[in-house]
Amino acid sequence: MIEKFKTRMKYIRIDLKRLVEPENHPYISPVEYVHDPVPEAPHHLANLPPLSFPQYAPADCDFISRDSVRLNTCAAGLPYRSRLEPIRGNKYWKANLDETRKILELIAADSSSTSMEMRNGLTLAGLAKKELRPGLEHRMVLATSYMYPDADERRARIIAVLMLMLFLFDVVANKEKLMNSREQFLGHFRSPNDIIPSDSVISDFERHLKLIVSAIADEDKISGNGGKDIIAALLEAYRCVHPKGDFHSLEEYLSFRRLNVFAITAAKFAIKSSVDLEDARFSRYLRLISDHLGIANDIASYEKESRALKEGDTQEMINVVAVFQHLESLPTIAEAKVAAYTYQLQVESWIIEEVEILAARGDLTDEEWRFLEAVFMTATGNVFYCMTTSRYGGDAAKLT
């Protein structure tokens, strides 16, 4: 597929046939949307040389070639707004989509979900039905495929379910009913070993959640201990309280965004790792990756969030673009986006710098290097997801 894509008042040529090697096209989700989150980026920022993850991890890691394929955004002519590479896609994108659709259908049919008020006047069941509309494969399900490329099929399905749960409950917890609904949902993860009495009546949705929790425990028995970490991160994500009022510094804002560590734990779980996430050697690296995830996502989602604010679908703008505009008194959103993107590029330089600092220590194991690389892939995959999801670009980003 060869398309013309307009960016910064000119057209660029997109050739999706060159995104992957010919034999790998069946292994990636078809790209039908392309969104340039920073079309105003000046030429000198758009043409910087790439920053590759240094080859300190073992090159013979079997799951990299078995479970994922490499993407070449430059050859395809895509507006990939990052210097970091490589980018890889998970081969089990169809399983990811299948699992996401399955859990949405179970939620939509669940009787308790019809009375669970969520957002914009929708119940949980209504929200699930809305997500089941055509085009599901181009929305949030893409994130799992590109952020966790090295997951095997079973772990990809598990991560897909947890990512969906994070998305569905991603609202401000200021309603008692919603908080109760969250607590009911989280109970499945807090008490995974509870035995269901034979005379109990549980829904197919609840039964499926129990199976997911059991599968997480099973995977930890097979290899790694990321299952317990990913559940802990899921529980903690719902405790993040959105602050009211303006942020007084960029660090204050980024500190808030760092509270959600789900992506880091999911990367660990995906590769069956046992690395200690609390190891002080990795603290700065993980912090920088978390910053990158938040910044890239905020830049891509700003227009969507701005529309939601104007239409009354949300009451607050929690976005790094708005933070830059406020702190630097920038006259336009375009300038604020460029400022945020410039900072993202600086974070990328710091990430590579930190990798080299860790390499200079000389004490990292092969498993630890694999983990650092997997975490790196969440950042590159997130940028690719933000560029190709219809969730941010909307109809205007659809290729014709």
N, C-alpha and C positions, 0 to 999 in steps of 0.2 A: 504494500500500500504506500503510494507516494502522495503526500498532501502538501499544501501550502499553509503555513501558520504565520499569522501576523503578530509581530512584536516590535515595539519601539518604532512604529510608523514604517515598517518594511516587512516583507514576507521572507520567511526562511523555508527551506525545502526539508520536509520530513519524509524519510524512507524507513518505514517500520520493518521492512524485510531485513534491514541491516542491524536491527536491535539485538538479535542473537544469531548464532550460527544456524544455517538452514535446518539441520536435524533437530534443533532444540525448540523450534516454534510451537510444537504441541505442548511443551512443558511450561509455557507462560500464558497468563491470562491475556486475551486480546486487548490491545490498547485502543480505545475509541475516544478518549478525551485527553486533551493536552492543555494544561493551564500554566501560564507563565506568571508566577506570583509577584515578580519584580520586573515588569516590562520596561520600567524607567531606568533600570540599572545602567550606569554609564559604561562606555566601551571598555575602559581599563579594568572594570570589575568583572565584566562578562568574559574576558579572554585571559584570565590568569591560568597558569599551568596547573594541572591536577596535583593533588596530594594523596599519594597511595599509602595504604597501610604497609609498613615495612615488613619484609618477609622474615620475621623471627619465628612465627608459628611453623610447625612442621608442614612441609609441602605435600606429604603423602597422606594427609588426613582423608580417609575414605568417604566420610559423610558429605564432604564438600562437593565432590564430583557425583556422588550417588543421589543426593537429595536436592541439588540446586544447579542452576545454570547462570552463567555470567551475562550481564547486560552491557551493551555498548551504546550509551546515550549519545555520545559524540558522533559516531558513525550514522546513527539514526536521525541526527539533526534535532534532537529534543532539547528544550530549554531547561536543562537540569541545573538548578541553581545551587550548586555546591562544588567545591574543589575536591571533595573527598571521593575516593574510589578504592576498591571496586564496589559495584552494585550487583547483587545476585537475586534471582527469583526462585522461590520454592517450587519444586516440580509438582507438589500435591495441591495446586490451587483449586482443582475441581473438588477434592475432598474437603478443603477449607470452605468452599462455597456450599457444598452439600451439607456439611455440619451446621453452617450458619443458617441455611434455609430450614433445616430440620428443627433447630431449637426455636426459631421464630414461629414456625407452624405450631409447635407444641405450646408456646406462650399464647398465641392467638386463640387456641382452642381451650386454654386453661380457664376454668370458671372463676377462680380467685383473681385472675389477671383482669377480668372485665370490670372489677370494682377498685382496682389499684390505680389511683390518680397519679399521673406523671407530670407532663408539661404541655402547655398550649392547649389545655382542655382534653388531652388524650389520656386514656387509661393505658396500662401496660399492654393489654391486648390490642388496643387501638394503635399503639405505637409499633407493635410487632407487625400488624397488618399493613401499616404504612410502609415499613421497611421491606415488606414482601412485594411491593409494586415492581414492575419491570425495571431492570437495570441494577438489581442488587449486586451483580458481579462487578459493577464499576464504582461501588460506594465503599463503605468502611471495611468490607471484607478484604480489600486489596492490601490493607496494612499488614495483616498477618503474613501474607505471601512474600512480601518484600522486606519486612523488618526481621523476620525469623527464617531466612532461606534454608538453613541447615537442619531444620526439624524433620524427623521422619514423619510418616503419614499420621500415626496415632498421636504424636505430640502436636503436630500441626492442627489436628482436629480439637484437641484439648485447648490449645491457645486460642483458637477461633472462638470457642464458646466463652472463654473468660474475657476476651476482647469485646465481644458482643455485650456481655453483662456490664462491663465498664461503660460502654457507649449508652446503653439503655438507661442506666441509672445516673448518667452524668448530668445531674441537675443540682441546684442549690438545695441543701437539706434544711429548708426552713418551714416545711409543712409537717405537722405531726403524723398525718396519714402516710406521707412518703417515707418519713423516718421509720415508721413501723414496718412498712413494706420492705425497706432495705434490711431491717433487722431480721425479718422473716426469711428473706433470701439468704442473708449471710449465715443464718443458722445452719444451713446445709454444709457450709465450709468450716464452721467452728467445731462442729461435732460430727466429723466424718465417720466415726466408728459406731454411731448410734444404730441399734438394731430396730428395724421397723416391725412393730407387732403384726402378727398375721392377720388380725382383724382390722387393721388400720386401712383407711381409705386415702390413698394419695393419688395425685394426678399423674398423668404421663410426663408432664413437665418436671415435677418434683422427682419422679423416678429417674428421669434422664440426668438430672443434676447429681443425684446420688451415684449414678454410674460414672459420671465424669470425675467426681471426687475420688471414687474407688480407683479409677484408672490412673489418677495422679499418684496415689499411694503405690499402686503397682509399678509404675514407671520408676519411682525412687528405689524400689527394691531391685529393679533390673540394673540401673546405672545412675550414678549421681545422686544429689540430694536437693535438686532445684525445686521439686514439688512442694516441699514445705515452705520454701522461700516465696514461691509464686502465690501460694494461698495467703501467706502473711502479708504480701504486698497488696493483694486484692482487698483484704480486710482493711488495711491501712488507707488505701486510696479513698474509701468512702468516708474516712474521718477527716479528710482535708477540708477545712472550713474556709470558704472564700472570704477574704477580707473585704471590709467595706471602705469606701473612700479611695482616694488616690494613693499611688505608691510614691514614696518620697525619694527613691533612688532605684537605679537599675538592679542593684544587688538585692534590695528588698523584694523586688518582683521575682527575680530569678530564684531567690531562696524559697519563695512560696511555690514556684513551679517544681522545685527539686523534691518536694514532699512526696510526689508520686513516683515511686521507683519500680512500678510494674514492668516497664519495658526492659529494665536491666535484669530483673529476675526471670522474665520470660526468655531472654536470650540465654541465660544460664540453663534454664530448663530445656530449651530447644536442643542444646548440644550435649545433654546428659552430663553436665559438669558438677563437680563437688567443690569448686573454688569458694573460699570464704569471702563473702561480699563485704565483710567488715574489716578485711585486711587493710591496714593503714597505707600500704604501698599503692593501693589502687584508688584511694579516696579522691585525689584531684582529677584523675582520668575519668572516673565515673561521674564526677560533678560536671566536668566539661561536656561529656556526652549528654547528660541530662539537660544542660543548658542548650545544647545544639538542638535536641529534640523539640524543646519548647519553642525556641526562636523560629525554627524552620516551619513548624506547624502554625504558629501565630501569624507569620507573614502570609502564608498560603490561605489561611482561613479568615483574614481580616475583613474582606468584603462581605463574606457570608455573615459574620458576626455583626458587622455594621448594619446590614439590612435587618437582621433580627432585632437589633436595638431600636431602629427607626419604626419598625412595625409592631413594637411592643411585645415581641416574643421573648425578650429577655430584658432585665432591668439594669444590667451592668456590662461594661466592656472590660474584660480582663484579657489584655492582649499587649504584647511587647511593642507593637507599632504605636498604639495609643500612649504607652509609657514614654517612648522616644519623643513623640510629638509634644507631650506635656512637659517633659523634663528639659527639652532643648528648645521649646517654644517655636517649633517648626510650623511654617504657614500652611503647608499642604500635607495630605496623607502620602502623596507620592514621595515627598522628601523624607517623611518618617519611615516609609518602607525601605528606601535606599539606606538610611541610617541604620536601621535594624539589620539589613542584609550585610552591610559593611561590618557590623559587629559580629554577625554570624561567621563571616570569613576570618575574622580575627580569632574567634573561638576555634575554628578549624586548624589554624596555625598552631594554636596552643595545644590542641589534641595531639598532633604529630610530634610536637616538641616534647610532650609528656611521654609519648611512646618511646622516644629516643632516650629520655632520662631513665625510664624503666629498663630499657635494654642495657644501659651503661652499668646498672647494678650487677648484672650477670647472675642473678639468683632466681630468675623465673623459670618455672617448669614448663614443659610442653603443654600441659593441660591449662596452665594459666595464660599462656600465649593464645591458645585456641579461644579461651574465654574473652580475652581482650579484643580479639578479632571479631568474635560474634557480637560483642557489644558495639563495636565500630560499625558493623553491618546494620544495626538498628538505625543508626544515623543516616547512612546512605539510602537504606530502604525507605526510611520515612520521607526523605526528600523526593524520591521517585514516586511514592504513594501520593504525596501532596500534589505532585505535578499531573498525575494521571487519573485521579479520582474525580468523578462527577460531583462529589460532595462539595468541593470548593470551587471548581471552575464552572459548574452548572452547564446549561444548554449552550452558552457562548463558547465553551471549550470543546464541544463535540466536533470531531473530525467528520467531514462530509465526503 
